[in-house]
Amino acid sequence: MIEAPRESVQNFAGTRLASAGGVGVNCETAVAAATKRVLIVEDDQVLARIYWKKLITEGYAVEVAPDGLKGVEMAQSYRPDLIVLDLMLPGLNGVQVLERLRRDPATQQLPVILFTNQFMGDLLATARKSGATKILNKTENSPATLAKEIGGLIGESIHPSTMPVAVTEAPAETPDQRFYRQAPEHAAELRRLLDAFLVRGNGDLSRLMALLQRVRAVGEVATAAEFALTAHLAGAIANFLQALNDDPHAITASARHTATKAVQCLAALVQFPEQPTHCDFSGVSVLAVDDDLVALRLASNALAHVRLRTESISNPLTARQRVAEKTFNLILLDIEMPGLDGMQLCKQLREFPANANTPVVFVTGVDDFDRRETALAHGADDLIAKPYLAAELSVKALTYLLTARG
């Protein structure tokens, strides 16, 4: 998360907040009138302000805790009807906060929405077991969506139109203006930190973490601005980088190559002049061809995490007939297959107009990139080496789909 100085943390509701222009808003009357209370536990105060503002305008009384320990304390003193809890927090992380809340009879049944960028991994599984009512990904859910989810769990509070005071003063800078202002800096930093990561020292993960933090920051500002496609890609890349940090042995030549292409794609997308506000992959079709049924299932599950549908075929001869009939947006091919190997199939599918220009990625058991040039010579666009992290395949697929779309 983006660190905020502790001295800058303020109590958002029930106090007078100064805007950039020096105009204060007294929320005491609104808070007193609200029938439902929400506690946001979030250390990024810019994001906390955005969530706070949206929920206040929906009629909820809202307080913000800047870290996990303060969140536990305020759950006791503020007595909220619901808690919005970030997963990655200083002091106590979201899982530790959840565990403390569920041990206390007073908060055992309190609805808790885990709101995070970490949409895969062991920590989320632990959070579910610890009693999270719902888990939402920041990069996939806007403040408006969060407000809707809260309403579904605890009902509506006092409606904004009946609030006794106005609390929606125009901010000095809207989220989309902030995104565009910061875009050049984010793009430059992404490229700089990527270069630093690629030349990292043996066992030094600090540069990987620096890159991860910047990718998360891009995802957060994109989410706040409701630029869904940029937020979606940033979330997938952050998940991949986090997985590499958790398992440094997975930082292979293949993983580094995937990270390079993905971060470069994100840096370019950040500076795109017209940011997409929707992230719809319903019309995107991916074909995976592998004689190993387990490998096909793993590939399909990995792509499902980033909302991609996969058609899986285990027989390469059947796959050859399929690519002659249907146009795919991306094709994943195993190299070592009986009857017709991946390189032969790739060379043949290039002769079919339907997939002559479709991106093709070889998925192979080769541990290094010695065969990469050979793969490219047979018409493939890239190669990913087994064993790979599921998050790597997800990011690889997204990168090629976005690049192909221009």
N, C-alpha and C positions, 0 to 999 in steps of 0.2 A: 504494500500500500504506500501512498505518498505520505511521508511523515509530515506532521504539522507540529510546530513548536508547542510544547505543553502550555506555555503561558498564553497562547492565542486561543486556547479552548474556552468556549463560553457556553453557558446554559442557554440553549436556543429559545425555549418556551418559558414564559413567565418572567422575562427580562426585556430590557429595552435594547434592541439591536441596531447598530448604526450601519447604514448602507454606505457605499463608496462615496455617495454625494453628501453624506452627513445627515441624512434624514433618518430619524429613529422611528421604530414601530413598537408600540406598547401592546404586548400580547396577553397581558394579565386577564383582561375581560374575556377574550376569546377562549383562553385556556379554562377559565372558570366555567364558561358556558358549555364547553364541549362535554359530551356524554361518554366518550371513549378515549382512553389514554394509550399512547404508543411510546415505547422506549426504543430509540435507535442506538445501537452500540457499534460505533464506526470511528476509526482513527483518522480517516481522511476527511478533514473538516470541510473541504470544498464539496465533496459528494454528500456529506451529512447535511450540509446546508440545502442542497438540491432536494434531497428526500424530505427533509423537514418542511421545506416550503410547500412541496406538493401535498403532503399530508395535512398541513395546517389549512391549506385552501380547501381541502376536502372535509374540514370541520373537526379533525381530531386534535386533541391536546397532545403535544409532542415534546419529549425531552431527549437530549443526546448525551451519551456517555462516550468519552474518548478512548477508553481502553477496557479490557475485560474485567479487571478488578473493580473499576468504577461502575461497570455495568451490573455486576452482582450486587453491589451496594445500593444502586439506584432501583434495582428490581424490588428491594425491600422497602426503601423509603418512598418511592414514587407510586408503587403499586399499579403498574400498567396493566391494561387488558391484553396487550400483545407486545412481544419484543421482536424487533428486526435486528438480527445479529450477524455481524461480519465474521468470517471464519478466521482470517489472518489478522490477529490483533497483538499489540504489545502487552507484555505482562502475562495475562491468561489468554490463550487462544479460544476460538469459538467453542470447540469441543469441551475444553475445561470449564468454560462458563456454563454450558449446557449441563454438564455433570453436576455442578454445584446447585444449579436451579432445580434439577430433578431430585436431588437429595433433600431439599427443603419442602416440607408439606405445604407451605404457603405458595410455592411456585411450581409444584409438581405438575399441575395440569395447565399451566400457563402456555398459551399458544406461542411458539417461537418459529419465526421464519428465518432460516439461514440464508443470508444474501451474500454471495461470494463469486469470485472469479474461478474458483477451483471446482470445476464440474466433473472431475474424475479423480480416482485415487483412493487410497486407504483412509485418508483423513475424513473424506465425505462419508465413507461406509461407517466409520466410527461415529460420526455425527448423527447418522440415522439411528444407530443403535442407542445413542445417548439420549434420544428423545426429540429430535427436531421435528416439528409439526409439518414443515414444508421446506424444501430447498429450492432456491431460485438462483439462476446464474445472472450476475450483474450485466454481462455482455449480451444477454438475450432477453432481458426484461427491463423495460423503461420504468421511470418513477410512476407513470400512470398505471402500468401493469401491476407494480407493487401495491399501489393504493387499491386497485381492484381486488387483489388477493387478500389484502387485509380486510376489506369489506366483506369478502366471502367467509372469512373466519370469525370475525367478531361483530359484523353488521356495521351499518352506517352510523356516524356520529352526527352532530348538528350540521345541517347543510350550510355550505358557504354563503348562500344568499340570505340566511337568517342570522349570520354572525354579527355581533354588535359592533365590531370594529373591522376595518380593512387591514389585512395583513399581507397583501399581495403587491407591495410597492415594486415598481419596475427595477430590476437589478441593473447595476452599472454595465453588466456584460451578460448576455444570454449564453446558455451552454453551447449553442452552435457558433456564436461569435468567438467564444473562448477556444473552441476546437480549431477554427480556421486561423486564429491568431497564433496558436501554439503549433500548428502543423509543420512549418519549416523547422522549428527547433526539434520537434519529435522526430522528423525524418532524418535530420542530421545526426541526432543522438543515436537513433537506431542503427545507422550505418557505422558510426564510430564505435559503438559498443559491440556490434557484430564483429568488426575487425579485431577488437581487443580479445573477444572470446575465441576467435579462430587461432590466435597466437598465444593462448593461455599457457601458463606454466604447468608442469606435471602435478596433478592433484590440486591445483588452485581453482576453486569453484567461485571465487569472488567475482570474476568477470562474467561468468554465466549468470550469477544472481543479479548483477547490475543490469544486464540485458533483460532479464526476466522482469525486473522492477519497471523498466522503461516500457516494455510491451504491455504490462498491466496498466500503467498510467495512460497509455494510448487507448486501451480498451475502456477505461473508466470515463475518459472525456468523451469518447465516441458514444458510449452508452448514455451519458447525461444529455448529449445532443441528439439522441435517438437516431444515430447513424448506424443502422443495424449491421450492414455488411462488414464495415471496418471493425465494429465491436466483435462480431462473430469470428473473424479471422484472428484478431488479437487474442481472444479467449482461447482459441485452439492452439495458437503458438505458445501462449503462456502455460497451458497445460503440458505441452510437449517439453518445454524448457524445465518446468518443475519436475517432470518425470526424469529428465537427464540429471538434474541436481540430486534427486533421490537415489538414482542408480548411476554413478559416474562411469561404471563399466560399459554402459550403453552409449557413451560418447564415442561412437565409431566414426570412420570416414563417411559412412552412409548418413549417419545422424547429423554430422557437421554440414554435409552437403545439403541435406533437407532444410536445416536451420538457415543456412545461407540464402537459399532461394526464397524461403518463406518470409524472412525478415526484410529482404529486398522488396518483395511483393507488398508487404505491409507499408514500408516506407513510401513506396510509389502510390499506394492507395490513399494514404493519409493526405497526400497533396492533391488528390483528385478534386477538381473544381466543383463538381456537383456530387455531393456525397449521397449514396443510396440510403433511403430511409427504410427499405424493406430487405429482408434476407430470405428469399423464397427459392428453394431448390427443388420444388415439387416437379418441375419439368426437366430436371437433370437426371440422366441415366448413366450409371457406371456399370461396366461389365468386368467381372473377375473370372479368370480362367486358371484353374489349378486342379491337378488330378488328386490332390490331398484335400479331402472333405473337411478336415479340421482346420486347415489353413484357410479354406474358403469361408468357414463360419467366423473365424477370427477377423478376417478382412471385412466381412459384412458388418460385424458388430462394431468394429473400429470406425467405419464410415457412418454408421447409424448415429454415433455420438455427435457428429457434426451435420446431422440431418440429410445425409446422402443415401439414396436408395441404391442397392446393388443387385444386379442380376448375376447369379453364380452358376457357372458351368464347369463340370469336372472333366468332360470329354473334349479334347481340342478339336476333333473333327466336327463335333456338334457346334462348337464355338465358331468354326470357320463358316459354317452355313448361316449362323446367326448374324455375323458381322457383314455378310453379303446382303442381308435383308433389312437390318435396322441400323440407324445411325446412333452411336453412343457419344456421350460427351467426354468420357475417359475410359480407357481400357487398361486393366491390370493383368499382366501375363506372367505366369510361372515359366521359367526357362526349361527346366528338366521335366518333360512330360513324354509318355509313351505314344508312339504312332506319329505324332507331329509336335515337335518341340516349339517352345515359345518364339525362338528366332525365326523359324520357318513360318509359323503362323503369322507373325508380325509382317514378314516380307510379303506374304500372300494377301493379307487384309488391306495392305496399301494399294492393291490393284482393284479393290472394290470402291466405287465412287462414294458409297455411304460413309466409309470411314477412312478415306484416303488421307484426311488431315486431322483425324482424331488423335489427341495426345495418348501415347502408349508408354506405360511404365512397367519395366520388367521387375517382377518380384521373385527373387532367386535365393538359393541357399549359399551362394558364393559369399565368402566372408570379406572379400576386399573388392576393389574396383578394377582389378586387372582386366576383367572382361567388359568393362564399361564402354570402351571404344568399339569393341566388336558389336555390343548391343546397339549402339547408336548407328553403326554401319548397316544394321539390319532393319532400320526404320523406327527404332524406339526413340522416345524423347528423353528418357531417364531410367535409372535403375535404383531399386531399394533392396538392401541386402538383409536376408534372414540370418539370425533372429532379429526382428525389429520390434520396437515399442508400438503398441496400437496407436498411441498419440502421434507417432512419426508418420504412419500411413495416413492418418486423418489429415495432418498438415500438408503432406505431399499432395494428396488429392485436391484439397482446397486450393493450394497454390496453382496447380495446373489448370483447374477449372476457371479461376479468376484471371489467370494470364491468358488463357484461350479466349475469354470473353473480352479481353482488352481492357 
